[in-house]
């Protein structure tokens, strides 16, 4: 089939915008819960960066050293690394939805423990780390399963947009977080960080409710012998109730054929996944994307921008949190541009543009920061702040729409959960490395630490050119 050929197949309700189509309204409401997992992650990630400028928070967790701060942030990913294989098993054995529900539950528990840190004579640092560990275990389920659900469940004409929203909405959470932290900074007491931390709860409760609106993934239902339920899903949500809809028939035939071929050749086994050159290439593409995401250098901006601004002489709490709030607003805009590009240009072209811009911004940030530290030039300091914004924005042109969707696109159904587990383990491993080493390296090396990321960006850029295959305009089975 030619690329985008499925768009020519007749489909009941295709003449209506999605918000006037009852089936799509209900489906998209359920998928909003899946996207909300990443919004919650964005909210949470930006909180810890903002808290580092809060004297009350630093006092509660014992004014941690660079090493202790690295361990505090890394604990979120260490637990996730351990639970990622469990998430893949649960997703294949009991379905995708239970993983989203587990994410919501762990966030509720983790929020309660985190807010209690330092209260009643308890260990602030120990309680806060316990909170991070519990939340990290839940997010590993989300990062493994949510990108899969956003590829397997949406209407095929909306799949690219809906799947691309997953990491884009990270910035909605980050945007909210940065402005809440900025507003609460004026309180000047423990509520300046406890109020922002409590806002995890509305996210988790809303996720728990919205996920009830949709049944299991039709592809998971097909794989587990529940073909009638899979067809009922497609009829209700993709065809607005039309039982003999041509697009529903087309999707059923595609899924049936793909699953038959995968079962025939036992494609779900680890031996098969790594036993053929084509499948190794699939997993290799997914791992490469994880490396690009984990070693881009933007993790320093996301979790330690207070330390970056300190390098150029900006230390005032209100100024730091205000710059952080502006940064998340700009990053969200860049992620939206990236989502638009995903629908209109090829994946390879998209990645090439974004990665080239990221490399240039990284080099510019190194030069401006070095000049500030050498000459104490205010202009160089301002330029460094600008290049931090451009660096992060360039990265999010690709990350917001491709870095979670592309790995799922290149993995066939039977290897999808296991492949995403490998992708997730790589992602978590690099996150642990970055979260622990970045604060220590910045404290010891300053701007020179960015040179390490320059080398990584160049090498991964070359690997992207030679490894990435084009997927735009193809159905998930294709």
C-alpha positions in Angstrom: 0.0 0.0 0.0 1.2 3.5 -0.8 1.9 5.9 2.0 -1.3 7.6 3.4 -3.4 5.3 1.1 -5.6 4.4 4.1 -7.0 7.9 4.1 -8.9 7.2 0.9 -10.9 4.3 2.5 -14.5 5.3 3.3 -15.2 5.8 7.0 -18.4 6.6 8.8 -18.1 10.1 10.5 -15.0 11.1 8.6 -16.8 14.2 7.3 -17.2 15.4 10.9 -14.5 17.1 13.1 -13.6 14.8 16.0 -15.4 16.9 18.6 -18.7 16.3 16.8 -18.1 12.6 16.5 -19.3 10.8 19.6 -17.0 7.8 19.3 -13.9 10.0 18.8 -14.9 12.3 21.7 -15.1 9.4 24.1 -11.9 7.8 22.7 -9.9 11.0 22.9 -11.1 11.6 26.5 -9.7 8.3 27.5 -6.4 8.9 25.6 -6.1 12.2 27.4 -5.5 10.2 30.6 -2.6 8.5 28.8 -1.1 11.8 27.7 -1.6 13.1 31.3 1.0 10.7 32.5 3.6 12.7 30.6 2.1 16.0 31.7 2.5 14.8 35.2 6.1 13.8 34.5 6.8 17.3 33.1 5.2 18.9 36.2 7.3 16.7 38.5 10.6 17.1 36.7 10.4 20.9 36.6 9.4 21.0 40.3 12.8 19.6 41.5 14.7 22.1 39.4 12.7 25.0 40.8 13.0 23.7 44.4 16.8 24.0 44.2 16.3 27.7 44.3 14.1 27.4 47.4 15.9 27.9 50.7 13.0 26.3 52.7 13.2 23.1 50.6 16.9 22.9 50.8 16.7 23.3 54.5 14.2 20.4 54.8 16.3 18.0 52.8 19.4 19.0 54.7 21.1 21.4 52.2 22.3 18.5 50.1 25.8 18.5 48.5 26.1 18.1 44.7 26.5 14.4 45.1 23.5 14.1 47.5 21.4 16.2 45.1 22.4 13.9 42.3 21.4 10.8 44.2 18.0 12.4 45.2 17.1 13.1 41.5 18.6 9.8 40.3 16.6 7.7 42.8 13.5 8.5 40.6 15.1 6.7 37.7 16.9 3.9 39.6 13.6 2.5 40.8 12.2 2.9 37.4 15.0 0.9 35.9 14.2 -2.0 38.3 10.5 -1.9 37.6 10.7 -1.5 33.8 10.8 -5.2 33.0 7.8 -5.8 35.3 5.9 -3.1 33.3 6.6 -4.9 30.0 5.4 -8.2 31.5 2.2 -6.7 33.0 1.4 -4.8 29.7 1.5 -8.1 27.7 -0.1 -10.3 30.3 -2.9 -8.2 31.8 -3.2 -5.3 29.4 -2.2 -1.6 29.0 -4.8 0.2 31.1 -3.7 -1.3 34.4 -0.2 0.3 33.9 -1.8 3.7 33.7 -3.8 3.1 36.8 -0.6 2.0 38.6 1.1 5.2 37.6 -1.8 7.2 39.1 -1.8 5.2 42.4 2.0 5.6 42.9 1.8 9.3 42.4 -0.9 9.7 45.0 1.2 7.7 47.6 4.4 9.4 46.6 2.9 12.9 47.0 1.7 12.1 50.5 5.1 10.9 51.6 6.9 13.8 49.9 4.7 16.5 51.4 5.3 14.9 54.9 9.1 15.2 54.5 10.7 16.9 57.5 7.4 17.1 59.4 7.2 15.9 63.0 11.0 15.4 63.2 11.1 12.9 60.3 14.2 12.8 58.0 13.4 15.3 55.2 16.0 13.8 52.9 15.0 10.2 53.5 11.3 10.9 53.2 11.8 12.9 50.0 13.9 10.1 48.4 11.2 7.6 49.4 8.7 9.7 47.6 10.9 9.9 44.5 11.4 6.1 44.5 7.7 5.3 44.6 6.8 7.9 41.9 9.7 6.6 39.8 8.3 3.0 39.9 5.0 4.3 38.6 6.4 6.4 35.8 8.4 3.4 34.5 5.0 1.8 33.7 3.9 4.9 32.0 7.0 5.3 29.9 6.8 1.7 28.7 3.1 1.5 28.0 1.7 4.9 27.2 3.5 5.4 23.9 2.2 2.0 22.8 -1.4 2.9 23.7 -1.2 6.2 21.8 -0.1 4.2 18.7 -2.5 1.3 19.0 -5.8 3.0 20.1 -6.3 6.3 18.1 -8.2 6.6 14.8 -5.6 6.0 12.0 -6.2 9.5 10.6 -5.3 11.0 14.0 -2.6 8.6 15.1 0.4 10.8 14.2 -1.1 13.8 16.1 -2.3 11.9 19.1 0.9 9.9 19.5 3.0 13.1 19.0 1.1 14.7 21.9 2.6 12.4 24.5 5.9 14.1 25.0 4.6 17.5 23.8 2.3 17.7 26.8 5.3 17.2 29.0 5.8 20.9 28.5 2.2 21.7 29.7 3.1 20.1 33.0 6.5 21.8 33.1 4.8 25.2 32.2 2.3 24.8 35.0 5.0 23.7 37.5 7.4 26.5 36.8 4.7 29.2 37.2 3.3 27.6 40.3 6.8 27.5 41.8 7.4 31.1 40.8 4.2 32.2 42.4 4.7 30.2 45.6 8.3 31.4 46.0 7.0 34.6 47.6 5.5 32.6 50.6 9.0 32.2 52.0 8.1 29.1 54.1 7.7 25.3 53.7 4.4 25.8 51.9 6.3 27.4 49.0 7.3 23.9 48.0 4.6 21.8 49.6 1.7 23.5 47.7 3.4 22.8 44.3 4.1 19.2 45.4 0.4 18.7 46.4 -0.7 19.5 42.8 0.4 16.0 41.8 -2.9 14.8 43.3 -5.4 16.4 40.8 -3.3 15.0 37.9 -3.4 11.5 39.4 -7.1 11.6 40.2 -8.1 12.9 36.8 -6.0 10.1 35.1 -7.7 7.5 37.2 -11.1 8.7 36.0 -10.4 9.4 32.3 -8.8 6.0 31.7 -12.2 4.3 32.5 -13.6 5.8 29.3 -11.9 3.4 26.9 -11.5 -0.4 26.9 -8.2 -2.2 26.2 -6.1 -1.7 23.1 -7.7 -3.5 20.1 -4.4 -4.9 19.1 -3.9 -6.4 22.6 -7.4 -7.8 22.5 -6.7 -9.4 19.1 -3.4 -10.9 20.3 -5.2 -12.5 23.3 -8.0 -14.1 21.2 -10.7 -11.5 21.9 -11.4 -10.6 18.3 -15.0 -9.7 18.8 -14.0 -7.1 21.5 -11.4 -5.7 19.2 -13.9 -5.2 16.5 -16.4 -3.7 18.9 -13.7 -1.2 19.9 -13.1 -0.2 16.3 -16.8 0.0 15.5 -17.6 2.2 18.5 -14.6 4.5 18.5 -13.3 4.6 14.9 -16.6 4.2 12.9 -19.1 5.9 15.3 -21.1 2.7 15.6 -21.2 1.6 11.9 -20.8 -2.2 12.1 -19.7 -2.8 8.5 -17.5 0.2 8.1 -14.8 -0.2 5.4 -12.0 1.3 7.5 -12.9 -1.1 10.4 -12.8 -4.1 8.0 -9.4 -2.8 6.7 -7.9 -2.5 10.1 -9.2 -5.9 11.3 -7.6 -7.5 8.2 -4.3 -5.7 8.7 -4.1 -6.6 12.4 -5.2 -10.2 11.8 -2.6 -10.8 9.1 0.2 -9.1 11.0 -0.5 -11.1 14.2 -0.7 -14.4 12.2 2.7 -13.7 10.7 4.2 -12.9 14.0 2.8 -16.0 15.7 3.8 -18.1 12.7 7.5 -17.1 13.1 7.4 -16.8 16.9 8.3 -13.1 16.7 7.5 -12.3 20.3 10.4 -14.4 21.7 13.7 -12.8 22.7 15.5 -15.2 20.5 13.6 -13.9 17.4 13.8 -10.3 18.4 17.6 -10.4 18.4 18.0 -13.3 16.0 17.3 -11.5 12.7 19.1 -8.5 11.2 15.9 -6.6 10.6 14.6 -6.9 14.1 18.0 -6.0 15.5 17.8 -2.9 13.3 14.3 -2.1 14.8 15.6 -2.4 18.3 18.8 -0.5 17.4 16.7 2.4 16.1 14.7 2.5 19.4 17.9 2.4 21.5 19.5 5.2 19.4 16.5 7.4 20.0 16.8 6.7 23.8 20.5 7.7 23.6 19.6 10.9 21.8 17.1 11.7 24.5 19.2 10.7 27.4 22.6 12.2 26.4 21.5 15.4 24.6 22.7 17.6 27.5 19.3 19.2 28.0 18.8 17.1 31.2 21.0 19.7 32.9 18.6 22.4 31.8 15.5 20.4 32.9 16.8 19.4 36.4 19.7 21.8 37.2 19.0 25.1 35.4 19.6 26.8 38.8 23.2 25.5 38.6 23.6 26.7 35.0 22.4 30.2 35.9 24.7 30.3 38.8 27.6 29.9 36.3 26.7 33.3 34.8 26.0 35.0 38.1 22.2 34.7 38.4 21.3 33.4 41.9 18.3 35.4 43.1 15.4 33.0 43.8 12.7 35.1 42.1 14.9 35.7 39.0 15.9 32.1 38.7 12.3 30.8 39.0 11.1 33.5 36.7 13.6 32.6 34.0 12.6 28.9 34.5 8.9 29.8 34.0 9.8 31.6 30.8 11.9 28.8 29.6 9.1 26.2 29.9 6.7 28.5 28.0 9.2 28.9 25.1 9.9 25.1 25.2 6.2 24.3 25.0 5.9 26.5 21.9 8.8 24.7 20.3 7.3 21.3 21.0 4.1 22.5 19.3 6.0 23.5 16.3 7.7 20.1 16.3 4.2 18.4 16.5 3.2 20.4 13.4 6.3 19.4 11.5 5.7 15.8 12.3 2.5 15.9 10.2 4.1 17.7 7.2 7.7 16.6 6.8 9.5 13.3 6.8 10.9 11.9 10.0 14.5 11.9 8.8 14.3 15.5 7.7 12.6 16.5 11.0 15.4 14.9 13.0 18.1 16.4 10.9 16.8 19.9 11.3 16.3 19.6 15.1 19.6 17.9 15.8 21.7 20.3 13.7 20.1 23.2 15.6 20.8 21.5 19.0 24.5 21.0 18.2 24.8 24.7 17.1 23.1 25.9 20.3 25.2 23.6 22.5 28.4 25.1 21.0 27.1 28.7 21.3 26.2 28.1 25.0 29.8 26.8 25.7 31.4 29.9 24.1 29.1 32.4 25.8 29.5 30.8 29.3 33.3 30.6 28.9 33.4 34.3 27.9 31.3 35.3 30.9 33.5 33.4 33.3 36.7 34.8 31.7 35.6 38.4 31.4 32.5 38.7 33.6 30.7 40.4 30.7 27.0 41.0 31.3 26.4 40.6 27.6 27.9 37.1 27.7 25.7 36.3 30.7 22.6 37.4 28.8 23.7 35.5 25.7 24.1 32.3 27.9 20.5 32.6 29.1 19.3 33.0 25.5 21.3 30.0 24.3 20.0 27.9 27.1 16.5 28.7 25.7 17.6 27.9 22.1 19.4 24.7 23.1 16.3 23.4 24.9 13.9 24.6 22.3 15.9 23.0 19.4 15.9 19.7 21.2 12.2 19.8 21.8 11.5 20.4 18.1 12.2 16.6 17.8 11.7 15.3 21.3 8.2 16.6 21.8 6.8 14.6 18.9 9.2 11.9 17.8 11.3 10.5 20.6 8.4 8.5 22.2 6.4 7.8 19.0 9.2 6.7 16.6 10.3 3.7 18.6 6.8 2.3 18.7 6.4 2.9 15.0 9.4 0.7 14.1 8.5 -2.1 16.5 6.0 -4.8 15.4 3.3 -5.8 17.8 4.9 -9.0 19.3 8.1 -7.2 20.1 6.5 -3.8 21.0 6.4 -4.2 24.8 9.8 -5.9 25.0 11.3 -3.4 22.6 9.9 -0.5 24.6 11.3 -2.1 27.7 14.8 -2.1 26.1 14.2 1.5 25.0 13.1 2.3 28.5 16.0 0.6 30.3 18.4 2.5 28.1 16.5 5.7 28.8 16.5 5.1 32.5 20.2 4.0 32.6 21.3 7.2 30.9 19.0 9.3 33.1 20.6 7.7 36.2 24.0 8.6 34.8 23.0 12.1 34.0 21.1 12.9 37.2 24.0 11.7 39.3 27.0 13.1 37.3 25.6 16.4 36.1 25.6 18.3 39.4 29.0 16.9 40.4 30.5 17.7 36.9 29.0 21.2 36.8 30.4 22.0 40.2 33.8 20.6 39.3 34.2 21.5 35.6 31.6 24.3 35.0 31.0 25.1 31.3 33.7 22.5 30.2 31.2 19.7 31.0 29.1 20.7 28.0 31.9 19.7 25.7 31.2 16.1 26.6 27.6 16.5 25.3 29.0 18.2 22.1 30.8 15.1 21.2 27.8 12.9 22.0 25.5 15.1 19.9 27.8 14.9 16.9 28.2 11.1 17.1 24.4 10.5 17.6 23.7 12.9 14.7 25.9 10.7 12.4 24.2 7.6 13.7 20.7 9.0 13.0 21.7 9.7 9.4 22.8 6.1 8.8 20.3 4.2 10.9 16.9 5.9 10.9 14.3 4.6 8.4 11.3 6.7 7.2 7.9 5.8 8.7 5.8 8.9 7.8 2.5 8.0 6.1 2.5 4.3 7.0 -0.1 2.5 9.2 1.2 0.9 12.4 1.2 -2.6 10.9 3.1 -1.4 7.8 
